[in-house]
Amino acid sequence: MKKLSPEQQEQLLKTLKTRFEKHMGRHKGISWSEVQEKLESKPAKLWSLNAMEETQGEPDVVGYDKKTDEYIFYDCSAESPKGRRSICYDHQALEARKEHKPEDSAINMANDMGITILTEEEYRALQELGNFDLKTSSWIKTTPEVRKLGGALFCDRRYNTVFLYHNGAESYYAARGFRGSLRV
């Protein structure tokens, strides 16, 4: 199991608490002490949150699911996380590139980190909490129908509007990464 050292865990919790307190509008009605208690009981989830933090995703609590008793974290960095850019959509797209392959894909990285890539609905919900991806864009979960035809979807915010676009799944750009979600 992937696990943080006690020092890493303490530092991560301190960072998450500071961010939580700075952005109270993202998680109205949720108390940090309850979030921290849940986090401390789930070392693998802390490891995933640390991976989000290390790739500059700035994870923060954006909700609570009463049915599953889980806190929901999204990457809340102003722009698509720097440590997850210049990547194609998935492993199939990565393998399809004959030359100039990117280092990885969004889906591979998300799986390795133990997180899920945001859906269009989740991406739009995030945009209700602030203005994200004003200069960058983020891959989002793509439907099997679109993916089967070679495409993948991404979103950004321009002109105070969230736009949904398509691209070849094997494409990659310096300004496109992905945002993830984690339930704890």
C-alpha positions in Angstrom: 0.0 0.0 0.0 1.2 3.5 -0.8 1.7 5.4 2.4 3.2 8.7 3.6 5.7 9.0 6.4 4.4 10.6 9.5 6.3 13.8 8.6 4.9 13.9 5.1 1.4 13.3 6.5 1.7 16.1 9.0 3.0 18.5 6.3 0.2 17.5 3.8 -2.5 17.9 6.5 -1.1 21.4 7.4 -1.2 22.4 3.7 -4.7 21.1 3.1 -6.0 22.8 6.3 -4.5 26.1 5.3 -6.1 25.9 1.8 -9.4 24.7 3.3 -9.5 27.7 5.6 -8.5 30.2 2.9 -11.3 29.0 0.5 -14.3 28.5 2.8 -16.7 29.2 -0.1 -15.8 25.9 -1.7 -17.1 23.8 1.2 -19.9 25.6 3.1 -21.1 23.6 6.1 -18.1 21.3 6.3 -15.8 21.4 9.2 -12.0 20.8 8.9 -11.9 18.6 12.0 -14.3 16.0 10.4 -12.3 16.1 7.2 -9.0 15.6 9.0 -10.4 12.7 11.1 -11.5 10.9 7.9 -8.2 11.6 6.2 -6.2 10.3 9.1 -8.1 7.0 8.9 -7.3 6.5 5.2 -3.6 6.5 4.5 -3.9 5.5 0.9 -6.2 8.5 0.2 -3.6 10.7 1.9 -1.0 9.3 -0.5 -3.3 10.2 -3.5 -3.9 13.7 -2.1 -0.1 14.1 -1.8 0.3 13.0 -5.4 -2.2 15.7 -6.4 -0.3 18.2 -4.3 3.1 17.2 -5.7 1.8 17.7 -9.3 0.6 21.2 -8.3 -3.1 20.4 -8.4 -3.9 22.2 -5.1 -6.6 19.7 -4.0 -9.4 21.1 -1.8 -12.7 19.8 -0.4 -15.6 20.8 -2.8 -18.4 18.7 -1.3 -19.7 15.9 0.9 -21.7 12.9 -0.3 -24.2 12.0 2.4 -25.1 8.7 0.8 -21.5 7.4 0.8 -20.3 9.5 3.8 -17.4 10.8 1.6 -15.7 14.1 1.3 -15.0 15.1 -2.3 -11.7 16.7 -3.3 -11.0 18.3 -6.7 -7.8 19.9 -8.0 -8.4 23.6 -7.5 -5.2 25.1 -8.9 -6.0 28.2 -11.0 -4.6 26.6 -14.1 -4.4 22.9 -15.1 -1.9 21.3 -12.8 1.7 22.0 -14.0 2.9 18.6 -13.2 0.3 17.0 -15.4 0.6 18.9 -18.7 1.9 17.9 -22.1 0.1 14.5 -22.0 -2.2 12.8 -24.3 -5.6 11.4 -23.2 -5.1 7.6 -22.5 -2.7 4.7 -22.9 -4.2 3.7 -26.3 -3.5 7.2 -27.6 0.0 7.1 -26.2 0.8 3.8 -27.9 -0.8 5.1 -31.2 1.8 7.9 -31.5 4.7 6.8 -33.7 7.0 9.7 -32.8 7.2 12.6 -30.4 5.4 10.6 -27.7 4.5 12.5 -24.6 5.8 11.1 -21.3 2.4 9.8 -20.2 -1.3 10.1 -20.5 -4.0 11.6 -18.4 -5.8 8.3 -17.7 -2.5 6.5 -16.8 -1.4 9.3 -14.5 -4.8 9.5 -12.8 -4.8 5.7 -12.2 -1.2 5.8 -10.9 -2.2 8.6 -8.5 -5.4 6.8 -7.3 -7.7 9.5 -8.5 -10.3 9.9 -11.3 -10.3 12.4 -14.1 -13.1 15.0 -13.8 -16.3 14.4 -15.8 -17.8 17.3 -17.7 -20.4 17.6 -15.0 -17.7 17.8 -12.3 -15.7 20.2 -14.3 -18.7 22.6 -14.6 -19.4 22.2 -10.9 -15.7 23.2 -10.2 -16.2 26.3 -12.4 -19.1 27.3 -10.1 -16.6 27.7 -7.3 -14.2 30.1 -9.1 -12.5 30.9 -12.4 -10.2 28.0 -13.4 -8.3 27.3 -16.6 -8.3 30.8 -18.0 -5.0 30.2 -19.8 -4.9 26.4 -19.9 -7.3 23.5 -20.6 -8.0 20.2 -19.0 -8.8 16.8 -20.4 -12.1 15.4 -19.0 -13.6 11.9 -18.9 -14.6 11.0 -22.5 -17.5 8.9 -23.5 -16.7 5.5 -24.9 -18.5 6.4 -28.2 -16.2 9.5 -28.7 -13.1 7.6 -27.7 -13.8 4.7 -30.0 -13.8 7.1 -32.9 -10.3 8.4 -31.9 -11.4 11.5 -30.0 -11.2 12.9 -26.5 -12.8 15.8 -24.7 -11.4 18.8 -22.9 -12.7 22.0 -21.3 -11.5 25.5 -20.4 -13.0 28.8 -19.4 -12.8 31.8 -21.7 -15.0 34.9 -22.0 -16.6 34.0 -18.7 -18.0 30.8 -20.2 -17.0 27.1 -19.8 -16.3 25.5 -23.2 -16.3 21.8 -24.1 -14.1 20.8 -27.0 -12.8 17.7 -28.8 -9.4 16.7 -30.1 -7.6 13.6 -31.2 -6.9 11.6 -28.1 -3.2 11.3 -29.1 -2.7 15.1 -29.2 -0.9 16.9 -26.4 -0.1 20.5 -25.6 2.0 22.4 -23.1 -1.1 24.1 -21.8 -3.3 21.0 -21.4 -3.3 18.7 -18.5 -6.1 17.2 -16.4 -7.9 17.8 -13.1 -8.7 14.9 -10.8 -11.2 14.0 -8.1 -10.8 11.9 -5.0 -13.4 10.7 -2.6 -12.4 10.2 1.0 
